[in-house]
């Protein structure tokens, strides 16, 4: 652990444990750099039995079919579910968010992890959504769920900026008690960010979202 990580942990009274799951599909190094810019130490795990953290990050790029095949082949799927059932927090990014629901229409209907009451479908009119969108988020709006910030790394309570999207499929939230904000005005049926209990899903790429991405991770942790 870096010295500055230790000092930051001592300042807040705790050392945070963040695992990033690496199954060979995702911008692992970018995700790691994104979090460690906030002086939070992370660990990349590539085996199901290595998962042992307060926060597990599930990144993903590519297609839902091959992603779920890799999860099941390495028994990561059960390990992720057990992590959540034990009270651990889970953050899914892009494809990692899309497979947290019951199913995805991609690759001919792929069964998901079933962690949230949601499903993933092709964006309306088969568009490809690639670009920046505004985001406005009040931290206290997430506090009805148990995912809310535990370490108070920032005094900032409102995120008002822009974030970067690159996707062809979107998540439809079917859970009325979940906290969800839309992708955009024109893609309002899809969740850009969703929080349910100890799970958070993000459709955009926070690691590519510059200042807004940094402010978001500080508010989440």
FIBA-774937 format. One record per residue (C-alpha): residue number from 0; residue in three letters; chain; y, x, z. Coordinates in steps of 0.001 Angstrom, whole numbers, plus 500000, padded with zeros to 6 digits. Each point is the difference from the previous one (the first is absolute). Example, Ala and Ser with C-alpha at 12.3 -4.5 7.8 and 13.67 -1.06 7.14 Angstrom:
<nodes>
+------+---------+--------+--------+--------+--------+
! seti ! drenmar ! gudren !     yy !     xx !     zz !
+------+---------+--------+--------+--------+--------+
!    0 !     Ala !      A ! 495500 ! 512300 ! 507800 !
!    1 !     Ser !      A ! 503440 ! 501370 ! 499340 !
+------+---------+--------+--------+--------+--------+
</nodes>
This chain:
<nodes>
+------+---------+--------+--------+--------+--------+
! seti ! drenmar ! gudren !     yy !     xx !     zz !
+------+---------+--------+--------+--------+--------+
!    0 !     Unk !      A ! 500000 ! 500000 ! 500000 !
!    1 !     Unk !      A ! 503438 ! 501388 ! 499110 !
!    2 !     Unk !      A ! 502310 ! 500966 ! 502870 !
!    3 !     Unk !      A ! 502656 ! 497507 ! 498958 !
!    4 !     Unk !      A ! 497336 ! 497241 ! 499933 !
!    5 !     Unk !      A ! 499057 ! 500891 ! 503566 !
!    6 !     Unk !      A ! 503613 ! 500027 ! 501149 !
!    7 !     Unk !      A ! 500618 ! 496639 ! 498337 !
!    8 !     Unk !      A ! 496910 ! 498604 ! 501680 !
!    9 !     Unk !      A ! 501115 ! 501319 ! 503393 !
!   10 !     Unk !      A ! 503429 ! 498449 ! 499449 !
!   11 !     Unk !      A ! 498428 ! 496597 ! 499537 !
!   12 !     Unk !      A ! 497371 ! 500592 ! 502675 !
!   13 !     Unk !      A ! 497027 ! 499580 ! 497640 !
!   14 !     Unk !      A ! 498332 ! 501764 ! 497112 !
!   15 !     Unk !      A ! 499401 ! 497541 ! 497191 !
!   16 !     Unk !      A ! 496706 ! 500059 ! 498105 !
!   17 !     Unk !      A ! 500246 ! 499099 ! 496308 !
!   18 !     Unk !      A ! 497025 ! 500241 ! 497635 !
!   19 !     Unk !      A ! 500285 ! 499787 ! 496212 !
!   20 !     Unk !      A ! 496760 ! 498934 ! 498330 !
!   21 !     Unk !      A ! 499130 ! 502104 ! 496957 !
!   22 !     Unk !      A ! 497285 ! 498585 ! 497726 !
!   23 !     Unk !      A ! 501323 ! 501778 ! 496921 !
!   24 !     Unk !      A ! 502327 ! 497198 ! 498909 !
!   25 !     Unk !      A ! 503597 ! 500187 ! 501110 !
!   26 !     Unk !      A ! 503065 ! 502188 ! 500326 !
!   27 !     Unk !      A ! 498687 ! 501561 ! 503191 !
!   28 !     Unk !      A ! 502282 ! 503024 ! 500066 !
!   29 !     Unk !      A ! 503078 ! 497873 ! 499268 !
!   30 !     Unk !      A ! 499085 ! 497583 ! 502784 !
!   31 !     Unk !      A ! 499484 ! 502888 ! 502420 !
!   32 !     Unk !      A ! 503350 ! 501559 ! 499092 !
!   33 !     Unk !      A ! 501754 ! 496630 ! 500313 !
!   34 !     Unk !      A ! 498875 ! 499552 ! 503594 !
!   35 !     Unk !      A ! 500344 ! 503605 ! 501118 !
!   36 !     Unk !      A ! 503656 ! 500040 ! 498926 !
!   37 !     Unk !      A ! 500489 ! 497874 ! 503100 !
!   38 !     Unk !      A ! 498344 ! 502723 ! 502125 !
!   39 !     Unk !      A ! 496814 ! 497995 ! 500414 !
!   40 !     Unk !      A ! 496772 ! 501966 ! 499719 !
!   41 !     Unk !      A ! 497327 ! 498498 ! 497723 !
!   42 !     Unk !      A ! 496362 ! 500705 ! 499274 !
!   43 !     Unk !      A ! 498173 ! 499456 ! 496717 !
!   44 !     Unk !      A ! 496494 ! 498597 ! 500550 !
!   45 !     Unk !      A ! 497313 ! 499856 ! 497320 !
!   46 !     Unk !      A ! 497030 ! 498809 ! 502050 !
!   47 !     Unk !      A ! 499584 ! 496574 ! 501570 !
!   48 !     Unk !      A ! 499003 ! 501403 ! 503388 !
!   49 !     Unk !      A ! 503161 ! 502142 ! 500144 !
!   50 !     Unk !      A ! 502301 ! 497012 ! 500375 !
!   51 !     Unk !      A ! 501485 ! 500207 ! 503496 !
!   52 !     Unk !      A ! 503660 ! 499078 ! 500134 !
!   53 !     Unk !      A ! 502614 ! 497538 ! 501175 !
!   54 !     Unk !      A ! 501106 ! 499436 ! 496414 !
!   55 !     Unk !      A ! 497749 ! 500218 ! 496942 !
!   56 !     Unk !      A ! 501624 ! 500141 ! 496572 !
!   57 !     Unk !      A ! 498103 ! 498650 ! 497000 !
!   58 !     Unk !      A ! 501710 ! 501229 ! 496804 !
!   59 !     Unk !      A ! 498696 ! 499274 ! 496538 !
!   60 !     Unk !      A ! 500674 ! 500233 ! 496291 !
!   61 !     Unk !      A ! 497784 ! 499007 ! 497091 !
!   62 !     Unk !      A ! 497831 ! 496900 ! 499672 !
!   63 !     Unk !      A ! 498609 ! 497715 ! 502698 !
!   64 !     Unk !      A ! 496417 ! 500246 ! 498729 !
!   65 !     Unk !      A ! 499640 ! 503763 ! 500210 !
!   66 !     Unk !      A ! 501965 ! 500111 ! 503242 !
!   67 !     Unk !      A ! 497708 ! 497538 ! 501766 !
!   68 !     Unk !      A ! 496943 ! 501813 ! 498629 !
!   69 !     Unk !      A ! 501207 ! 503207 ! 501620 !
!   70 !     Unk !      A ! 500786 ! 498236 ! 503267 !
!   71 !     Unk !      A ! 496514 ! 498494 ! 500186 !
!   72 !     Unk !      A ! 498183 ! 503134 ! 498812 !
!   73 !     Unk !      A ! 501508 ! 502031 ! 502836 !
!   74 !     Unk !      A ! 499726 ! 497137 ! 502515 !
!   75 !     Unk !      A ! 503759 ! 500169 ! 500361 !
!   76 !     Unk !      A ! 500259 ! 496213 ! 499718 !
!   77 !     Unk !      A ! 498179 ! 499392 ! 503274 !
!   78 !     Unk !      A ! 501836 ! 502852 ! 501701 !
!   79 !     Unk !      A ! 503376 ! 498503 ! 499027 !
!   80 !     Unk !      A ! 498955 ! 496546 ! 501214 !
!   81 !     Unk !      A ! 498754 ! 501434 ! 503302 !
!   82 !     Unk !      A ! 503267 ! 501906 ! 500431 !
!   83 !     Unk !      A ! 501958 ! 496738 ! 499710 !
!   84 !     Unk !      A ! 497593 ! 498025 ! 502215 !
!   85 !     Unk !      A ! 500416 ! 502600 ! 502741 !
!   86 !     Unk !      A ! 503769 ! 499468 ! 499921 !
!   87 !     Unk !      A ! 500962 ! 502947 ! 497823 !
!   88 !     Unk !      A ! 502929 ! 499485 ! 497662 !
!   89 !     Unk !      A ! 499443 ! 500069 ! 496235 !
!   90 !     Unk !      A ! 502550 ! 500667 ! 497254 !
!   91 !     Unk !      A ! 498909 ! 499283 ! 496412 !
!   92 !     Unk !      A ! 502149 ! 501277 ! 497138 !
!   93 !     Unk !      A ! 499926 ! 498640 ! 496422 !
!   94 !     Unk !      A ! 496300 ! 499671 ! 499066 !
!   95 !     Unk !      A ! 499168 ! 500644 ! 503638 !
!   96 !     Unk !      A ! 501918 ! 496796 ! 500755 !
!   97 !     Unk !      A ! 498490 ! 498011 ! 497133 !
!   98 !     Unk !      A ! 496404 ! 500483 ! 501155 !
!   99 !     Unk !      A ! 500694 ! 498920 ! 503588 !
!  100 !     Unk !      A ! 499762 ! 496317 ! 499020 !
!  101 !     Unk !      A ! 496968 ! 497898 ! 499082 !
!  102 !     Unk !      A ! 499868 ! 500958 ! 496328 !
!  103 !     Unk !      A ! 501816 ! 501465 ! 497009 !
!  104 !     Unk !      A ! 499942 ! 498575 ! 496479 !
!  105 !     Unk !      A ! 500005 ! 503536 ! 498629 !
!  106 !     Unk !      A ! 496786 ! 501286 ! 498379 !
!  107 !     Unk !      A ! 498509 ! 496517 ! 499764 !
!  108 !     Unk !      A ! 500457 ! 498869 ! 503603 !
!  109 !     Unk !      A ! 499397 ! 502622 ! 502695 !
!  110 !     Unk !      A ! 499231 ! 499102 ! 503607 !
!  111 !     Unk !      A ! 502498 ! 501534 ! 502410 !
!  112 !     Unk !      A ! 499840 ! 500994 ! 503657 !
!  113 !     Unk !      A ! 500922 ! 496505 ! 501226 !
!  114 !     Unk !      A ! 502356 ! 501328 ! 502662 !
!  115 !     Unk !      A ! 502827 ! 497617 ! 499090 !
!  116 !     Unk !      A ! 500068 ! 496501 ! 498538 !
!  117 !     Unk !      A ! 501282 ! 501023 ! 496581 !
!  118 !     Unk !      A ! 498835 ! 500732 ! 496469 !
!  119 !     Unk !      A ! 501199 ! 502112 ! 497109 !
!  120 !     Unk !      A ! 500703 ! 498734 ! 496494 !
!  121 !     Unk !      A ! 501461 ! 501251 ! 496737 !
!  122 !     Unk !      A ! 503781 ! 499777 ! 499987 !
!  123 !     Unk !      A ! 501372 ! 496932 ! 498231 !
!  124 !     Unk !      A ! 500197 ! 500326 ! 496210 !
!  125 !     Unk !      A ! 498016 ! 503265 ! 500251 !
!  126 !     Unk !      A ! 503105 ! 502039 ! 500671 !
!  127 !     Unk !      A ! 499962 ! 503552 ! 501302 !
!  128 !     Unk !      A ! 502483 ! 500368 ! 502831 !
!  129 !     Unk !      A ! 501368 ! 503528 ! 500075 !
!  130 !     Unk !      A ! 503369 ! 500670 ! 501602 !
!  131 !     Unk !      A ! 502310 ! 499597 ! 502971 !
!  132 !     Unk !      A ! 500556 ! 496809 ! 501987 !
!  133 !     Unk !      A ! 502256 ! 499268 ! 502973 !
!  134 !     Unk !      A ! 498492 ! 499585 ! 503453 !
!  135 !     Unk !      A ! 501504 ! 498401 ! 503085 !
!  136 !     Unk !      A ! 497925 ! 500102 ! 503155 !
!  137 !     Unk !      A ! 500825 ! 499267 ! 503640 !
!  138 !     Unk !      A ! 497656 ! 501819 ! 502330 !
!  139 !     Unk !      A ! 499919 ! 497133 ! 502502 !
!  140 !     Unk !      A ! 498576 ! 497728 ! 497274 !
!  141 !     Unk !      A ! 496790 ! 502024 ! 500207 !
!  142 !     Unk !      A ! 499824 ! 499730 ! 503780 !
!  143 !     Unk !      A ! 498117 ! 496699 ! 499913 !
!  144 !     Unk !      A ! 497057 ! 502154 ! 498883 !
!  145 !     Unk !      A ! 498368 ! 502722 ! 502067 !
!  146 !     Unk !      A ! 500735 ! 502689 ! 497416 !
!  147 !     Unk !      A ! 503612 ! 500462 ! 501129 !
!  148 !     Unk !      A ! 501376 ! 503453 ! 500758 !
!  149 !     Unk !      A ! 498487 ! 501654 ! 503057 !
!  150 !     Unk !      A ! 501868 ! 503299 ! 500137 !
!  151 !     Unk !      A ! 503638 ! 499046 ! 499362 !
!  152 !     Unk !      A ! 500643 ! 502937 ! 497678 !
!  153 !     Unk !      A ! 503253 ! 498474 ! 498786 !
!  154 !     Unk !      A ! 502714 ! 497736 ! 501334 !
!  155 !     Unk !      A ! 500341 ! 498487 ! 496548 !
!  156 !     Unk !      A ! 499002 ! 496344 ! 500017 !
!  157 !     Unk !      A ! 500857 ! 498950 ! 496448 !
!  158 !     Unk !      A ! 498714 ! 501540 ! 496775 !
!  159 !     Unk !      A ! 502342 ! 499223 ! 497133 !
!  160 !     Unk !      A ! 499257 ! 502116 ! 496950 !
!  161 !     Unk !      A ! 497734 ! 500214 ! 496991 !
!  162 !     Unk !      A ! 496345 ! 500881 ! 499469 !
!  163 !     Unk !      A ! 497889 ! 501081 ! 497036 !
!  164 !     Unk !      A ! 497228 ! 497856 ! 498479 !
!  165 !     Unk !      A ! 497336 ! 500870 ! 497427 !
!  166 !     Unk !      A ! 497306 ! 497317 ! 499658 !
!  167 !     Unk !      A ! 498396 ! 497391 ! 497757 !
!  168 !     Unk !      A ! 498334 ! 497927 ! 502736 !
!  169 !     Unk !      A ! 501561 ! 498258 ! 502978 !
!  170 !     Unk !      A ! 498884 ! 498657 ! 503382 !
!  171 !     Unk !      A ! 500207 ! 496276 ! 500700 !
!  172 !     Unk !      A ! 500333 ! 499327 ! 503728 !
!  173 !     Unk !      A ! 498037 ! 496944 ! 501201 !
!  174 !     Unk !      A ! 500651 ! 500496 ! 503710 !
!  175 !     Unk !      A ! 502938 ! 497885 ! 501238 !
!  176 !     Unk !      A ! 500342 ! 501952 ! 503259 !
!  177 !     Unk !      A ! 500295 ! 503396 ! 498283 !
!  178 !     Unk !      A ! 503398 ! 501602 ! 499473 !
!  179 !     Unk !      A ! 500603 ! 500590 ! 496296 !
!  180 !     Unk !      A ! 502908 ! 500943 ! 497756 !
!  181 !     Unk !      A ! 499807 ! 499529 ! 496208 !
!  182 !     Unk !      A ! 499892 ! 502728 ! 497387 !
!  183 !     Unk !      A ! 503176 ! 498693 ! 498348 !
!  184 !     Unk !      A ! 501789 ! 496834 ! 498958 !
!  185 !     Unk !      A ! 498055 ! 499794 ! 496749 !
!  186 !     Unk !      A ! 496700 ! 500914 ! 501695 !
!  187 !     Unk !      A ! 500522 ! 497928 ! 503132 !
!  188 !     Unk !      A ! 496395 ! 498714 ! 500206 !
!  189 !     Unk !      A ! 498735 ! 503524 ! 500682 !
!  190 !     Unk !      A ! 500341 ! 501903 ! 503278 !
!  191 !     Unk !      A ! 501904 ! 503253 ! 499894 !
!  192 !     Unk !      A ! 499324 ! 500523 ! 503704 !
!  193 !     Unk !      A ! 497692 ! 498009 ! 502271 !
!  194 !     Unk !      A ! 499320 ! 500290 ! 503717 !
!  195 !     Unk !      A ! 497160 ! 498186 ! 501757 !
!  196 !     Unk !      A ! 499019 ! 500968 ! 503530 !
!  197 !     Unk !      A ! 499253 ! 503766 ! 499954 !
!  198 !     Unk !      A ! 499933 ! 500232 ! 496173 !
!  199 !     Unk !      A ! 502846 ! 500732 ! 497625 !
!  200 !     Unk !      A ! 499761 ! 500003 ! 496204 !
!  201 !     Unk !      A ! 502613 ! 501518 ! 497698 !
!  202 !     Unk !      A ! 499980 ! 499418 ! 496244 !
!  203 !     Unk !      A ! 502749 ! 502480 ! 499187 !
!  204 !     Unk !      A ! 499716 ! 503773 ! 500342 !
!  205 !     Unk !      A ! 501850 ! 501027 ! 503181 !
!  206 !     Unk !      A ! 499297 ! 503664 ! 499303 !
!  207 !     Unk !      A ! 502019 ! 499677 ! 496769 !
!  208 !     Unk !      A ! 502738 ! 497819 ! 501482 !
!  209 !     Unk !      A ! 502236 ! 502795 ! 501257 !
!  210 !     Unk !      A ! 502229 ! 499059 ! 502967 !
!  211 !     Unk !      A ! 498614 ! 496467 ! 500279 !
!  212 !     Unk !      A ! 496470 ! 501373 ! 500232 !
!  213 !     Unk !      A ! 500983 ! 502355 ! 502814 !
!  214 !     Unk !      A ! 501805 ! 497252 ! 501888 !
!  215 !     Unk !      A ! 497004 ! 497685 ! 499611 !
!  216 !     Unk !      A ! 497438 ! 502366 ! 501533 !
!  217 !     Unk !      A ! 502309 ! 500648 ! 502944 !
!  218 !     Unk !      A ! 500310 ! 496240 ! 500586 !
!  219 !     Unk !      A ! 496243 ! 499461 ! 499700 !
!  220 !     Unk !      A ! 498866 ! 502757 ! 502327 !
+------+---------+--------+--------+--------+--------+
</nodes>
